[in-house]
């Protein structure tokens, strides 16, 4: 059994057949769940499938990911079966200007599912990191591909303290969560994503009309805080995060004016800083 996917009984493998039975149904969003032992990046693999015409609702799950990427190109790795690493393909028929809400929608849905099942107080750092306190539990990365959007998520489930990639990370195990079973966690996240996605697309991508904006603000750990935002060009902005606009951009009250940011790495800071 050495080297077998069943050798670590604390980290059992996911069942592709069981996930498909639970999630794929006529008229539903999810059209097929594929579970692979290992890959470089689920986002990259699904992006190729999107370019080849894969239909909306494809889900790709990797038990291990060798070249996982977070926002701003950061490397993300974890021991096999210690977390949930998966991507989905969506083809929203909403205005392009509204599609900035898609990763935020995913964050809201995932936080809601994890909060309910794991009984952990999960909050959102703009745009879509899942936090427990100030420690990162999960990240979301959305990328355009093949006329659609691939959204990937990495959720730390059973990682032990010594296995965490950085001191600012955490896992459901470290937080002594009520549920460490990846199967129901994955099902719950995908069902919650489907519910929010249906409401959002039915509203034509209007985050205000479907309640998405208010749900995001209610779960936000960023809005109302002093933040330092490291911008893509290398500069930084410090101010008070005051809201999220109609496109999902972060609004920051700087020393001179209100800034609207579509990208950036947010650091929560104390007011004295």
N, C-alpha and C positions, 0 to 999 in steps of 0.2 A: 504493500500500500504506500510505501515511501514515494513521494512525488505525485501521488494520486490527488485528484481534486477533492477526494473524500478523506484525505489524511488528516486534515485539521477539522475536527468535529465541531469546534466552536465557530467555524466559518464554512457552513455547508454550501454547495453550489446551488444556483438558481435553476429551476426547471423551465425550459422554454415552452414545453407543451402545456404546463399548468398556467403559465402566464398568458399564453394565447387563449386558452379556454376561458380564463377570467376576464380578459380585456377586449378581445376581438368579437364584435357582434354586428349583426346587420344594422346599418344606419349609424353605427358608432364612429368615433373619430379614428380610433386605432385600428389599422388594417393588417398589422402583423408585427410580432415581436421576435427578434432574432437575438440569441445569446451566444456569444463567442468566448472561447477561453482567454484569448489575448489579442490585442491589436495595438497599433501605434496610437491611434486617436479615433474615437467613435465619431467625432464631428467630421474629421477628414474623410472617413469611410462613407458616412452618410451623405456628405457633400458630393462625392463621386456618384453615388446612387442617384442623387437629385439631378445631377447633370445628365444622367442617362435616362431620366424620365420617371423615376420612382414616384409612386403616388403619395399623396398626403397621408399621414398617420403611420408611416413606417417608424419603428422603434428599434434601435440597436443598443444592446447592453454588452459590456465587456467585463469579464471577471477580473481581468488585469489589463491595465493600459500602460504601454511602454513610453509613449510620447505625448502624454496628456498636456493640454495647454489651458492656462487660465487667461484672464484678461491681461492685456499689455504683453502677451507672449510669455508669461511666466510658465515654468515647467511645473507639472503637478503629477506626483506619483504616490502610490500606496500599495501595501502588500496585497496579493491576490485575495479576492472575496472579502476584503476588510471594509468595503464601502459599496456604494452604488455609483457606477460610472455608466452613463447612458446618454443617448442623443435621440431626438425626435425630428421628423421632417414635417413642417407645416407650410401650407400654401394659402395664407389668408387673403381673402378677396376684400380687402379694405384699402383705403388710400395709403400710398407709400408714406405720407407724412405721419400717419397714425401708427405705423409699424414699429416705431421706437418704443411703443408700449409693450411689445411682445415679450422681451426678456423680463420686464417688470411684472407682467402678468404671471409669467412662469415662477418668479420668486414669490409672489403672493400665494399662488396655489401650493407650491412646495412647502412654504412656511406653515400654511394652514394645515396641511396634511401631517407634517411632522409634529406640529404642536398638539394635534388631536391624538395621534397614535402613540407618540413617544412621551407625551406629557412633559415637554421641555419648552420653556418660554423662548421661542425663536423670534428674532426681530430681523429687519432688513436694513442693510447698509446700501445706499444708492451706489450703483443701480440695482444690483441683484445678489449681493452676498448675503448668506444666511448666518446670523450671529447668535451666539448665546453669551450674554454679557457683551464683552468686546472681543470675544474669540470666535474665529471663523469656523463654522460647521460645514458649510457647503458654498459652492460657487456655481454661477450660471454663465454660459458663454453662447451668444447668438451670432450666427454668421449667415450672410446671404449666399445661396448656391442654387444653380439650376432653376431660377425663377421662383424659388421658395426660400424658406428660412430654416436652417438647422439650429436647434437649440440643444446644447449639451449641459449636463449637470454632473458634478462630483460631490457626493455626500459622504462624509466620514461616519461610518457606523460603528465598527468594532475595534478601531485603532486604539492601541494602548498608548499611554503617555510617551513611552520611548519611541514609538513608531510615528508620532506626529511630525510632519515635515518642518514645522517652525513652532516657536514658543507661543505664537499668537493663534494657533489652530486648536481645535477641540474635536471631540467625536461624541456620538450618542453614548458610547460606553463610558467615556470619561465623565459625562454629565449624568451618569446613572439613570439613563432613560428607561421608561416603562417597556419599550419595545426595541429589540435589537435584531429582529427577524427581517431580513432584507426583502423577502417576498411580499409580505403585506405592506411594507413601507413603499415599495415600488408601485404596487397596485394603487395605493392611496394617493401618491403623488400624481400618477397619470390620470386617475379619475378626477382629481381636483383640477388638474390642468384642463381636461376636457370640458368640465363644467364652466370654468371661467372663459375659456376660449369660445365656447358656443355663445355665451352671453355677449362677449366683446364683438365677435363677428356679426352677430344679429343686430348689434347697435351700430354697425358700419365702422367699427374701430373707435367709436366715441367713448373714451374712458370715463368721462363724467356721467354720461347717460346710463351706462351699464353698471355703475357703482365701483368700477375698478380703481379709479383715482382715489376715492375715499377709503377703499380697502387698503390700498398701498400706503396712504398717509397714516392710517391707523396702526399699521405694522412697522412703520419706519422707525429706525433707530437714528436716522440722520437728520430729518427735518426738525428744526428747533434747536439744533446743536451748533456749537462753534466747530468749524471744519477747516482743514487745509486741503485744497484740491491741487494735486500735482497734474498739470496739464500735459497733453501729448508733446508739445513743443519744448518741454523742459522747464517752463515757468511754473509758478505756483500762485494760488489765490487763497487768501485767508479771509474768512467772514462767517456770517451766520447763515446756515441753510434754512431758507424760509419757506420753501415749497417745491412742488413739481408742476410744470406747466402742462398744457394740453397735449404736448408731444412726448411727455415723459422726461423732459430735460430738467436738470436740477437748477433751482434758483438760489443764488447765493448773494446776500447783501454784503458787498465789499465796502471798503472805507469811502469810496467815491460814488458808487452806483450799484444797481442791481445787475448781476451777471446771470446769464442763462447758459448752462453748460450741457452739451450733448455727450461729452466724453471727459474722462478724468479719473484719477485714483484718489478716493476720498479717505482722509485720515480724520478721525474724531479727536478733537483736542479740548483741553480745559480752557475756559474763558481767559484765564490768566496768561495762557501761552500766546 
